[in-house]
Amino acid sequence: SMRRELLHALAAEPRSHSEAMAAASGAATRRDESDGSSGGSGGASSFYSVFVDVLKDIGQQKKQGSKTGPPTYELKPACSDEYDPTFFHLRRTEHQHAMDNIARLRRLKLSSGRKDSKKCLPLVSSPPLAHPRFMPTRLLLHLPPMDAAIRRMLLFALTDGQWLPPPEPEP
């Protein structure tokens, strides 16, 4: 959850360390409120260590040039495929900025690997793999009896409540 929050915050715009921590702490605050736990004194230090690990994993320090402000972090091109355009904790304008940044990062990732390649880059990547415990349930959907049942229900809805299609089409 923290990784996802931080990834989308960095996709929207480069952030300083404290801004990135505020964005990631929103996920931890929501999780703590839903758990109903009061938290202990060790929670802050463990949160910070996990935050630093996640920031190192998905972010890179932006080159400042002659600017003398605090260092800012931006999303690594390798993590650009994890962006979800339906993520609900970003406003519409933030999503628009994020889509521009993600498109730029994906082009950068593609151009660093190959020269002179023209490829269509999808904005939405493939969904993540399912948890192994859910695989039997997903495989049930592809059994022939399940396909037949779904087909019959769709046919029932299509033919206005008749189980069999009309014998001949009416003019």
C-alpha positions in Angstrom: 0.0 0.0 0.0 2.8 2.4 0.9 4.6 1.5 -2.4 1.5 2.2 -4.4 0.8 5.5 -2.7 4.4 6.6 -3.1 4.6 5.4 -6.7 1.5 7.5 -7.7 2.7 10.5 -5.8 6.1 10.4 -7.6 4.3 9.8 -10.9 2.3 13.0 -10.5 5.3 15.2 -9.8 8.8 15.0 -8.3 8.7 15.4 -4.5 11.1 16.3 -1.8 11.8 13.7 0.9 9.3 15.2 3.4 6.6 15.6 0.7 7.1 11.9 -0.3 6.9 10.8 3.3 3.7 12.8 3.8 2.2 11.1 0.7 3.2 7.6 1.9 2.1 8.3 5.5 -1.4 8.8 4.2 -1.5 5.1 3.4 -0.2 4.1 6.8 -2.7 6.4 8.5 -5.6 4.9 6.6 -4.4 1.4 7.4 -4.0 2.1 11.1 -7.5 3.7 11.3 -9.1 0.6 9.6 -7.2 -1.8 11.9 -8.3 0.1 15.0 -4.8 -0.4 16.5 -3.3 2.3 18.7 0.3 1.7 17.5 3.4 1.5 19.6 6.5 3.6 20.0 8.3 1.4 17.5 5.8 2.1 14.8 7.5 5.4 13.7 11.0 3.9 13.3 9.7 0.9 11.4 7.6 3.1 9.1 10.6 5.3 8.4 12.8 2.3 7.5 10.2 0.8 5.3 9.6 4.2 3.7 13.3 4.7 2.9 13.5 1.2 1.4 10.5 1.8 -0.8 11.8 5.2 -1.9 15.2 3.7 -2.8 13.4 1.0 -4.8 11.0 3.1 -6.9 12.5 6.6 -6.7 15.7 8.3 -7.9 17.1 11.6 -6.8 16.5 14.2 -9.5 19.5 16.2 -10.8 19.2 19.7 -9.4 21.5 21.7 -11.6 22.2 25.1 -9.9 19.1 25.0 -7.7 19.8 25.2 -4.0 16.6 23.7 -2.6 16.1 20.4 -1.0 16.7 17.3 -3.1 13.7 16.0 -5.0 12.9 12.4 -6.0 11.3 11.3 -9.2 10.0 7.9 -10.3 12.4 5.5 -11.8 11.6 4.5 -15.5 11.7 0.8 -14.5 8.7 1.4 -12.2 6.6 3.2 -14.7 4.6 0.1 -15.6 3.1 0.0 -12.1 1.1 3.2 -12.6 -2.7 2.8 -12.5 -4.7 5.5 -14.2 -7.7 4.7 -12.0 -5.9 5.2 -8.7 -8.4 7.0 -6.5 -6.1 9.0 -4.2 -5.0 11.4 -7.0 -7.0 14.3 -8.3 -7.8 14.6 -12.0 -5.1 17.2 -12.6 -2.5 15.0 -10.8 -3.5 12.1 -13.0 -3.0 14.2 -16.1 0.5 15.2 -15.0 1.2 11.6 -14.0 0.1 10.3 -17.5 2.4 12.7 -19.2 5.3 11.7 -16.8 4.6 8.0 -17.3 4.5 8.3 -21.1 7.9 10.2 -20.9 9.4 7.5 -18.5 8.2 4.6 -20.7 9.7 6.3 -23.8 12.9 6.8 -21.9 12.9 3.2 -20.7 12.3 1.9 -24.3 14.9 4.2 -25.9 17.6 3.2 -23.3 17.2 -0.5 -24.3 17.1 -0.3 -28.1 18.0 2.2 -30.8 15.6 3.3 -33.5 12.6 1.3 -32.2 9.1 2.4 -32.9 6.6 0.7 -30.6 3.2 1.6 -29.3 3.3 2.0 -25.6 0.1 1.2 -23.7 -0.9 3.6 -20.9 -2.3 0.7 -18.8 0.0 -2.3 -18.1 -1.2 -5.8 -17.7 -2.8 -6.6 -14.3 -0.6 -8.1 -11.6 -0.5 -11.9 -11.1 -3.1 -13.4 -8.8 -2.2 -14.7 -5.4 -1.5 -18.4 -5.6 -4.5 -19.2 -3.3 -6.9 -17.6 -5.9 -5.6 -19.6 -8.9 -8.0 -22.5 -8.5 -10.9 -20.1 -8.5 -9.7 -18.3 -11.6 -9.2 -21.7 -13.3 -12.9 -22.6 -12.5 -14.0 -19.8 -14.8 -12.3 -21.5 -17.8 -13.9 -24.9 -17.4 -16.2 -26.0 -20.3 -19.3 -26.4 -18.1 -18.8 -22.9 -16.7 -18.4 -21.5 -20.2 -21.6 -23.3 -21.2 -23.5 -21.9 -18.2 -22.3 -18.3 -18.9 -23.2 -18.7 -22.6 -26.7 -20.0 -21.7 -27.3 -17.1 -19.3 -26.2 -14.5 -21.9 -28.4 -16.2 -24.5 -31.3 -16.1 -22.0 -30.8 -12.4 -21.6 -30.4 -11.8 -25.3 -33.6 -13.7 -26.3 -35.8 -11.9 -23.8 -36.2 -14.7 -21.3 -36.4 -17.7 -23.7 -34.0 -20.5 -23.0 -33.7 -21.4 -26.7 -33.1 -19.0 -29.5 -36.0 -18.4 -32.0 -36.0 -21.0 -34.8 -35.9 -18.4 -37.6 -35.1 -14.8 -37.5 -38.2 -12.6 -38.0 -38.1 -10.0 -40.8 
